[in-house]
Amino acid sequence: MGNDEIQSAVMRLNEALRQSLWHGSYPALERHALTLPQLRLLEVLDGTGPTSARDLAARLEVTAPTVTSTVDRLVRKGLVSRAEDAEDRRRKRIELTAEGRGIVAQGQRQGLGLIGRVVERLDDADLADLTRLLQRMVSIQAELTAEDEREPA
């Protein structure tokens, strides 16, 4: 198998695992008719707290209009709200509602449970290999990011 084929296989497997974990972790996806991008926005808000559409767009690596339409849908579902920014009344702060926080918390609990069930089926050697390889990939990614930041624009 060539390097391109290996990279492609790793990307496909990563995406398949991510999709499986998200769908298994979030029964709210179906109950609230949430899309994965909507769920990702909820998770980002859970991590950042109230923030602007511009900040969300940067964190999600999407355009501001994409964030605006996604937030509009989530406001209608009662999962996020918009409030006036206390420092700049022209700006709106986007934040999770109690129901939105509940969905994220439930998903995180179920996700950990699902990962635990998967890990239980791996033997010690597989777990050690998986942990070592994931740690190595994270380390390499950090090195690449540092290299990119040192390069002139």
Backbone as a chain_set.jsonl record, in Angstrom:
{"seq": "MGNDEIQSAVMRLNEALRQSLWHGSYPALERHALTLPQLRLLEVLDGTGPTSARDLAARLEVTAPTVTSTVDRLVRKGLVSRAEDAEDRRRKRIELTAEGRGIVAQGQRQGLGLIGRVVERLDDADLADLTRLLQRMVSIQAELTAEDEREPA", "coords": {"N": [[0.86, -1.177, 0.0], [0.641, 2.15, -0.932], [1.921, 5.396, 0.162], [0.025, 7.481, -0.287], [-2.319, 5.98, -0.401], [-2.391, 4.935, 2.172], [-2.63, 7.29, 3.697], [-5.119, 8.144, 2.79], [-6.717, 6.019, 3.663], [-6.398, 6.276, 6.45], [-7.632, 8.767, 6.845], [-10.272, 8.172, 6.009], [-10.976, 6.188, 7.899], [-10.734, 7.644, 10.277], [-12.774, 9.543, 9.903], [-14.99, 7.817, 9.758], [-14.967, 6.716, 12.347], [-15.332, 9.039, 13.872], [-17.89, 9.901, 12.989], [-19.417, 7.693, 13.804], [-19.045, 7.739, 16.6], [-20.164, 10.253, 17.213], [-22.838, 9.95, 16.376], [-23.579, 7.806, 17.992], [-23.247, 8.943, 20.451], [-24.981, 11.032, 20.678], [-28.134, 10.945, 20.969], [-29.796, 13.021, 20.729], [-29.376, 14.136, 18.284], [-31.165, 13.0, 16.468], [-33.608, 13.336, 17.851], [-33.843, 16.127, 18.111], [-33.536, 16.829, 15.546], [-30.941, 17.56, 14.694], [-28.075, 18.642, 12.871], [-24.727, 17.499, 12.146], [-22.921, 19.748, 11.883], [-24.408, 21.663, 13.363], [-24.398, 20.497, 15.887], [-21.668, 20.522, 16.391], [-21.246, 23.281, 16.609], [-22.674, 23.753, 18.971], [-21.046, 22.333, 20.748], [-18.656, 23.806, 20.578], [-19.514, 26.278, 21.6], [-20.077, 25.427, 24.185], [-17.541, 25.023, 25.122], [-16.353, 27.557, 24.903], [-18.023, 29.431, 26.043], [-20.264, 32.306, 26.12], [-20.065, 34.01, 23.023], [-19.025, 35.754, 20.01], [-20.461, 35.775, 16.668], [-18.496, 36.027, 14.766], [-16.219, 35.034, 16.118], [-17.064, 32.39, 16.505], [-17.226, 31.547, 13.824], [-14.526, 31.625, 13.101], [-13.452, 29.697, 14.85], [-14.826, 27.411, 14.034], [-14.049, 27.286, 11.479], [-15.521, 28.233, 9.262], [-17.668, 30.31, 7.199], [-18.927, 33.574, 8.174], [-21.675, 34.007, 7.376], [-22.518, 31.326, 7.288], [-22.353, 30.573, 9.98], [-24.259, 32.346, 11.016], [-26.691, 31.429, 9.834], [-26.773, 28.852, 10.889], [-26.874, 29.385, 13.636], [-29.327, 30.766, 13.703], [-31.118, 28.64, 13.193], [-30.641, 27.063, 15.457], [-31.446, 28.792, 17.468], [-34.196, 28.879, 16.959], [-34.79, 26.286, 17.706], [-34.445, 26.463, 20.363], [-31.976, 26.058, 21.572], [-29.766, 27.707, 21.588], [-29.1, 31.159, 22.37], [-29.329, 34.652, 21.547], [-27.789, 37.556, 22.723], [-27.485, 40.982, 23.646], [-24.29, 42.454, 23.462], [-22.61, 43.518, 26.284], [-20.511, 45.31, 26.226], [-20.451, 46.333, 23.664], [-23.055, 47.398, 22.043], [-23.811, 47.006, 19.444], [-23.018, 44.53, 18.731], [-23.804, 41.037, 18.971], [-23.966, 38.51, 21.427], [-23.577, 35.075, 21.411], [-24.968, 32.318, 22.994], [-25.239, 29.2, 24.825], [-28.379, 27.778, 25.676], [-30.052, 26.498, 28.617], [-31.128, 24.056, 27.818], [-29.561, 23.511, 25.563], [-27.02, 23.245, 26.78], [-27.561, 20.977, 28.254], [-27.901, 19.027, 26.255], [-25.305, 18.874, 25.177], [-23.85, 18.03, 27.457], [-25.075, 15.551, 27.986], [-24.401, 14.184, 25.64], [-21.615, 14.106, 25.864], [-21.314, 12.488, 28.139], [-22.475, 10.092, 27.197], [-20.8, 9.613, 25.043], [-18.318, 9.097, 26.283], [-19.025, 6.758, 27.586], [-19.545, 5.109, 25.383], [-17.02, 5.031, 24.124], [-15.661, 3.758, 26.173], [-16.893, 1.234, 26.085], [-16.016, 0.332, 23.6], [-13.221, 0.289, 23.988], [-13.028, -1.654, 25.965], [-13.157, -3.974, 24.517], [-10.746, -4.264, 23.31], [-7.541, -5.812, 23.45], [-4.767, -5.756, 25.81], [-2.348, -5.301, 24.411], [-3.236, -4.182, 21.978], [-4.438, -1.858, 22.991], [-2.202, -0.55, 24.069], [-0.706, -0.141, 21.723], [-2.501, 1.482, 20.268], [-2.717, 3.743, 21.951], [-0.026, 4.61, 21.989], [0.391, 5.211, 19.248], [-1.576, 7.195, 18.775], [-0.705, 9.174, 20.565], [1.758, 9.737, 19.381], [0.938, 10.757, 16.894], [-0.39, 13.092, 17.726], [1.772, 14.465, 18.818], [3.404, 14.818, 16.529], [1.681, 16.419, 15.02], [1.632, 18.716, 16.621], [4.304, 19.502, 16.345], [4.343, 20.093, 13.582], [2.52, 22.212, 13.497], [3.909, 24.109, 15.02], [6.118, 24.467, 13.341], [4.841, 25.562, 11.089], [3.977, 27.974, 12.164], [6.354, 29.291, 12.538], [7.242, 29.799, 10.0], [7.623, 32.391, 7.557], [4.931, 34.493, 6.468]], "CA": [[0.0, 0.0, 0.0], [1.437, 3.362, -1.039], [1.714, 6.443, 1.158], [-1.255, 8.148, -0.552], [-3.399, 5.058, -0.028], [-2.411, 4.862, 3.637], [-3.202, 8.55, 4.178], [-6.545, 8.12, 2.466], [-7.353, 5.051, 4.564], [-6.424, 6.876, 7.792], [-8.664, 9.811, 6.832], [-11.59, 7.515, 5.956], [-11.227, 5.538, 9.184], [-10.949, 8.708, 11.253], [-14.117, 10.094, 9.68], [-15.971, 6.791, 10.129], [-14.989, 6.649, 13.807], [-15.938, 10.29, 14.365], [-19.335, 9.851, 12.712], [-20.0, 6.656, 14.659], [-19.067, 8.221, 17.984], [-21.126, 11.346, 17.35], [-24.211, 9.436, 16.292], [-23.816, 6.982, 19.172], [-23.189, 9.77, 21.653], [-25.987, 12.08, 20.697], [-29.475, 10.625, 20.495], [-30.46, 14.305, 20.469], [-29.273, 14.438, 16.855], [-32.442, 12.636, 15.85], [-34.73, 13.917, 18.596], [-33.926, 17.562, 17.821], [-33.227, 16.982, 14.116], [-29.702, 18.33, 14.616], [-27.034, 18.218, 11.946], [-23.415, 17.479, 12.793], [-22.405, 21.115, 12.06], [-25.117, 22.317, 14.468], [-23.883, 19.906, 17.114], [-20.305, 21.029, 16.573], [-21.376, 24.65, 17.1], [-23.054, 23.646, 20.381], [-19.866, 21.911, 21.506], [-17.722, 24.936, 20.644], [-20.078, 27.231, 22.567], [-19.92, 24.852, 25.514], [-16.147, 25.218, 25.515], [-15.934, 28.964, 24.936], [-18.97, 30.318, 26.699], [-20.85, 33.27, 25.184], [-19.088, 34.563, 22.09], [-19.585, 36.399, 18.822], [-20.56, 34.965, 15.45], [-17.173, 36.074, 14.125], [-15.356, 34.095, 16.831], [-17.533, 31.039, 16.173], [-16.828, 31.249, 12.441], [-13.088, 31.336, 13.105], [-13.217, 28.424, 15.54], [-15.412, 26.326, 13.242], [-13.445, 27.383, 10.149], [-16.594, 28.432, 8.283], [-17.939, 31.729, 6.972], [-19.878, 34.213, 9.091], [-23.06, 33.692, 7.005], [-22.812, 29.944, 7.68], [-22.623, 30.603, 11.421], [-25.528, 33.05, 11.231], [-27.831, 30.56, 9.51], [-26.782, 27.747, 11.851], [-27.362, 29.94, 14.905], [-30.765, 31.018, 13.535], [-31.83, 27.362, 13.357], [-30.518, 26.625, 16.847], [-32.302, 29.69, 18.264], [-35.574, 28.392, 16.783], [-34.924, 25.026, 18.447], [-34.31, 26.773, 21.783], [-30.717, 25.52, 22.078], [-28.867, 28.843, 21.805], [-29.776, 32.458, 22.373], [-28.511, 35.823, 21.221], [-27.971, 38.643, 23.685], [-26.686, 42.169, 23.363], [-22.979, 42.501, 24.097], [-22.605, 44.611, 27.262], [-19.462, 46.272, 25.886], [-20.697, 46.9, 22.332], [-24.461, 47.062, 21.789], [-24.004, 46.625, 18.033], [-22.686, 43.106, 18.601], [-24.603, 40.059, 19.716], [-23.257, 37.372, 22.009], [-24.316, 33.835, 21.22], [-24.686, 31.433, 24.121], [-26.094, 28.032, 24.986], [-29.463, 27.793, 26.657], [-29.96, 25.349, 29.522], [-31.381, 22.846, 27.033], [-28.363, 23.289, 24.746], [-25.98, 22.708, 27.667], [-27.956, 19.611, 28.602], [-27.624, 18.149, 25.111], [-23.857, 18.674, 25.098], [-23.435, 17.227, 28.611], [-25.55, 14.182, 27.773], [-23.586, 13.607, 24.577], [-20.276, 13.823, 26.378], [-21.426, 11.305, 29.003], [-22.716, 8.912, 26.377], [-19.596, 9.39, 24.244], [-17.336, 8.425, 27.129], [-19.506, 5.391, 27.777], [-19.365, 4.38, 24.128], [-15.583, 4.78, 23.974], [-15.336, 2.735, 27.166], [-17.35, -0.073, 25.588], [-15.111, -0.059, 22.508], [-11.91, 0.005, 24.566], [-13.125, -2.921, 26.696], [-13.015, -5.097, 23.578], [-9.36, -4.317, 22.843], [-6.638, -6.415, 24.431], [-3.765, -4.824, 26.335], [-1.375, -4.958, 23.365], [-3.901, -3.248, 21.066], [-4.593, -0.581, 23.696], [-0.883, 0.084, 24.151], [-0.377, 0.328, 20.371], [-3.388, 2.595, 19.933], [-2.311, 4.896, 22.757], [1.28, 5.062, 21.513], [0.248, 5.818, 17.925], [-2.32, 8.45, 18.892], [0.183, 10.159, 21.185], [2.761, 10.111, 18.377], [0.282, 11.614, 15.905], [-0.608, 14.397, 18.366], [3.085, 15.095, 18.927], [3.803, 15.245, 15.185], [0.83, 17.549, 14.638], [2.118, 19.887, 17.362], [5.547, 19.915, 15.686], [3.995, 20.71, 12.3], [1.903, 23.51, 13.787], [4.987, 25.011, 15.434], [6.892, 24.787, 12.134], [4.033, 26.466, 10.264], [3.928, 29.287, 12.809], [7.673, 29.921, 12.389], [7.455, 30.175, 8.602], [7.083, 33.717, 7.218], [3.683, 34.441, 5.695]], "C": [[0.9, 1.231, 0.0], [1.076, 4.385, 0.02], [0.376, 7.162, 0.968], [-2.429, 7.276, -0.134], [-3.525, 4.952, 1.487], [-3.037, 6.129, 4.212], [-4.704, 8.587, 3.946], [-7.294, 7.176, 3.401], [-7.461, 5.615, 5.978], [-7.522, 7.933, 7.869], [-10.065, 9.197, 6.827], [-11.941, 6.881, 7.298], [-11.488, 6.561, 10.281], [-12.358, 9.275, 11.126], [-15.192, 9.092, 10.084], [-16.091, 6.684, 11.644], [-15.674, 7.875, 14.391], [-17.451, 10.273, 14.178], [-20.022, 8.853, 13.641], [-20.106, 7.126, 16.104], [-20.087, 9.334, 18.168], [-22.547, 10.823, 17.324], [-24.543, 8.568, 17.502], [-23.89, 7.786, 20.446], [-24.361, 10.719, 21.784], [-27.326, 11.616, 20.138], [-30.258, 11.9, 20.181], [-30.35, 14.704, 19.008], [-30.603, 14.156, 16.177], [-33.61, 13.341, 16.532], [-34.924, 15.395, 18.269], [-33.651, 17.865, 16.356], [-31.997, 17.873, 13.933], [-28.784, 17.755, 13.55], [-25.71, 18.178, 12.705], [-22.807, 18.88, 12.901], [-23.108, 21.878, 13.194], [-24.593, 21.798, 15.804], [-22.476, 20.416, 17.407], [-20.334, 22.464, 17.108], [-21.76, 24.639, 18.585], [-21.841, 23.269, 21.235], [-18.85, 23.048, 21.644], [-18.225, 25.964, 21.654], [-19.933, 26.723, 23.994], [-18.497, 25.083, 26.024], [-15.747, 26.672, 25.691], [-16.786, 29.832, 25.845], [-19.502, 31.31, 25.677], [-19.776, 33.909, 24.311], [-19.79, 35.158, 20.883], [-19.662, 35.418, 17.657], [-19.207, 34.921, 14.75], [-16.221, 35.078, 14.781], [-15.763, 32.653, 16.523], [-17.099, 30.64, 14.771], [-15.345, 30.883, 12.383], [-12.805, 29.975, 13.735], [-13.723, 27.23, 14.731], [-14.831, 26.261, 11.83], [-14.513, 27.384, 9.051], [-16.803, 29.935, 8.115], [-18.929, 32.264, 8.002], [-21.325, 33.941, 8.682], [-23.465, 32.258, 7.367], [-23.145, 29.883, 9.163], [-23.973, 31.247, 11.687], [-26.712, 32.146, 10.947], [-27.92, 29.383, 10.474], [-27.329, 28.221, 13.192], [-28.86, 30.22, 14.817], [-31.57, 29.744, 13.774], [-31.797, 26.894, 14.815], [-31.316, 27.517, 17.793], [-33.745, 29.213, 18.169], [-35.824, 27.093, 17.547], [-34.795, 25.245, 19.958], [-32.999, 26.304, 22.398], [-29.641, 26.578, 22.277], [-29.7, 30.114, 21.833], [-28.771, 33.527, 21.966], [-28.826, 36.893, 22.264], [-27.073, 39.798, 23.28], [-25.371, 42.089, 24.126], [-22.95, 43.717, 25.021], [-21.588, 45.695, 26.905], [-19.711, 46.976, 24.555], [-22.1, 46.495, 21.902], [-24.736, 46.689, 20.338], [-23.767, 45.133, 17.825], [-23.617, 42.253, 19.438], [-23.685, 38.958, 20.225], [-24.158, 36.159, 21.846], [-23.945, 32.918, 22.372], [-25.657, 30.27, 24.149], [-27.223, 28.339, 25.953], [-29.249, 26.595, 27.584], [-30.181, 24.049, 28.748], [-30.18, 22.511, 26.149], [-27.23, 22.703, 25.567], [-26.285, 21.268, 28.043], [-27.654, 18.621, 27.488], [-26.133, 17.854, 25.021], [-23.387, 17.777, 26.242], [-23.849, 15.769, 28.44], [-24.7, 13.485, 26.71], [-22.194, 13.248, 25.048], [-20.291, 12.595, 27.282], [-21.582, 10.039, 28.175], [-21.502, 8.59, 25.511], [-18.521, 8.673, 25.036], [-17.738, 6.979, 27.376], [-19.283, 4.535, 26.546], [-17.891, 4.06, 23.894], [-15.143, 3.697, 24.953], [-15.729, 1.344, 26.704], [-16.463, -0.571, 24.454], [-13.77, -0.505, 23.081], [-11.915, -1.323, 25.32], [-12.897, -4.125, 25.792], [-11.608, -5.207, 22.986], [-8.497, -4.995, 23.899], [-5.559, -5.401, 24.812], [-2.764, -4.383, 25.27], [-1.977, -3.957, 22.381], [-4.062, -1.872, 21.708], [-3.268, 0.17, 23.778], [-0.477, 0.641, 22.79], [-1.201, 1.553, 19.999], [-2.965, 3.864, 20.668], [-0.994, 5.474, 22.251], [1.151, 5.784, 20.174], [-0.513, 7.14, 17.98], [-1.46, 9.539, 19.523], [1.231, 10.64, 20.189], [2.16, 11.047, 17.332], [0.039, 13.013, 16.469], [0.712, 15.159, 18.458], [3.562, 15.619, 17.57], [2.981, 16.448, 14.742], [1.269, 18.826, 15.348], [3.413, 20.414, 16.742], [5.253, 20.638, 14.374], [3.381, 22.092, 12.494], [2.972, 24.526, 14.175], [5.84, 25.42, 14.233], [6.14, 25.782, 11.259], [4.017, 27.874, 10.838], [5.258, 30.027, 12.681], [7.931, 30.399, 10.97], [6.876, 31.558, 8.338], [5.868, 33.586, 6.306], [3.859, 34.835, 4.264]], "O": [[1.807, 1.348, 0.824], [0.053, 4.262, 0.694], [-0.33, 7.426, 1.941], [-3.414, 7.767, 0.417], [-4.632, 4.888, 2.022], [-3.877, 6.057, 5.11], [-5.465, 9.016, 4.813], [-8.382, 7.502, 3.875], [-8.49, 5.456, 6.634], [-8.261, 7.988, 8.852], [-10.945, 9.652, 7.557], [-13.066, 7.017, 7.78], [-12.367, 6.365, 11.12], [-13.051, 9.463, 12.126], [-16.196, 9.47, 10.687], [-17.198, 6.573, 12.171], [-16.498, 7.762, 15.299], [-18.202, 10.594, 15.099], [-21.083, 9.139, 14.196], [-21.134, 6.934, 16.753], [-20.8, 9.359, 19.171], [-23.371, 11.207, 18.154], [-25.675, 8.592, 17.987], [-24.521, 7.366, 21.416], [-24.692, 11.159, 22.885], [-27.629, 11.859, 18.969], [-31.256, 11.865, 19.462], [-31.138, 15.521, 18.53], [-31.104, 14.974, 15.406], [-34.495, 13.878, 15.865], [-36.059, 15.86, 18.163], [-33.544, 19.028, 15.97], [-32.003, 18.809, 13.134], [-28.721, 16.542, 13.351], [-25.59, 18.76, 13.784], [-22.217, 19.187, 13.937], [-22.468, 22.654, 13.905], [-24.372, 22.571, 16.736], [-22.144, 20.706, 18.557], [-19.529, 22.818, 17.97], [-21.23, 25.428, 19.367], [-21.638, 23.825, 22.314], [-18.256, 23.226, 22.706], [-17.451, 26.465, 22.47], [-19.691, 27.507, 24.912], [-18.284, 25.31, 27.215], [-14.903, 26.99, 26.528], [-16.322, 30.852, 26.355], [-19.223, 31.174, 24.486], [-18.714, 34.299, 24.797], [-21.011, 35.069, 20.757], [-19.014, 34.371, 17.661], [-18.821, 33.887, 14.204], [-15.499, 34.36, 14.09], [-14.907, 31.796, 16.306], [-16.651, 29.514, 14.557], [-14.96, 29.938, 11.695], [-12.009, 29.196, 13.211], [-13.111, 26.161, 14.746], [-15.08, 25.314, 11.083], [-14.426, 26.652, 8.065], [-16.182, 30.735, 8.814], [-19.673, 31.502, 8.62], [-22.149, 33.665, 9.555], [-24.62, 32.006, 7.712], [-24.103, 29.222, 9.562], [-24.751, 30.745, 12.499], [-27.65, 32.097, 11.742], [-29.018, 28.961, 10.838], [-28.149, 27.542, 13.81], [-29.592, 29.939, 15.767], [-32.582, 29.765, 14.473], [-32.792, 26.394, 15.34], [-31.81, 27.043, 18.816], [-34.445, 29.148, 19.179], [-36.946, 26.833, 17.984], [-35.011, 24.32, 20.741], [-32.909, 26.164, 23.618], [-28.705, 26.373, 23.05], [-30.845, 30.141, 21.383], [-27.556, 33.338, 22.029], [-29.982, 37.101, 22.633], [-26.033, 39.606, 22.65], [-25.343, 41.702, 25.294], [-23.237, 44.831, 24.582], [-21.779, 46.863, 27.243], [-19.235, 48.092, 24.343], [-22.31, 45.371, 21.445], [-25.783, 46.118, 20.033], [-24.258, 44.546, 16.861], [-24.141, 42.683, 20.466], [-22.753, 38.535, 19.541], [-25.358, 36.221, 22.114], [-22.769, 32.752, 22.694], [-26.746, 30.333, 23.58], [-27.043, 29.069, 26.928], [-28.36, 25.776, 27.35], [-29.498, 23.054, 28.994], [-29.825, 21.341, 26.007], [-26.551, 21.777, 25.122], [-25.381, 20.438, 28.14], [-27.202, 17.506, 27.747], [-25.74, 16.707, 24.812], [-22.603, 16.855, 26.017], [-23.067, 14.859, 28.715], [-24.327, 12.323, 26.873], [-21.653, 12.207, 24.675], [-19.394, 11.755, 27.209], [-20.909, 9.038, 28.418], [-21.208, 7.42, 25.27], [-17.882, 7.75, 24.531], [-16.894, 6.083, 27.375], [-18.879, 3.377, 26.648], [-17.552, 2.942, 23.507], [-14.349, 2.824, 24.606], [-14.986, 0.383, 26.907], [-16.189, -1.768, 24.359], [-13.246, -1.554, 22.705], [-10.915, -2.041, 25.315], [-12.486, -5.185, 26.264], [-11.319, -6.145, 22.242], [-8.691, -4.785, 25.097], [-5.455, -4.33, 24.213], [-2.374, -3.216, 25.232], [-1.316, -2.995, 21.991], [-3.851, -0.848, 21.059], [-3.221, 1.384, 23.579], [0.034, 1.757, 22.7], [-0.673, 2.536, 19.481], [-2.869, 4.934, 20.066], [-0.863, 6.689, 22.101], [1.737, 6.85, 19.986], [-0.139, 8.1, 17.306], [-1.478, 10.687, 19.08], [1.557, 11.827, 20.157], [2.798, 12.019, 16.929], [0.238, 14.008, 15.771], [0.757, 16.363, 18.204], [4.067, 16.738, 17.478], [3.517, 17.39, 14.157], [1.278, 19.9, 14.746], [3.6, 21.625, 16.626], [5.848, 21.678, 14.089], [3.683, 23.026, 11.751], [2.946, 25.668, 13.716], [6.239, 26.578, 14.117], [6.729, 26.734, 10.747], [4.04, 28.855, 10.094], [5.286, 31.257, 12.713], [8.743, 31.299, 10.753], [5.789, 31.883, 8.815], [5.794, 32.679, 5.477], [2.893, 34.836, 3.501]]}, "num_chains": 1, "name": "protein.A"}
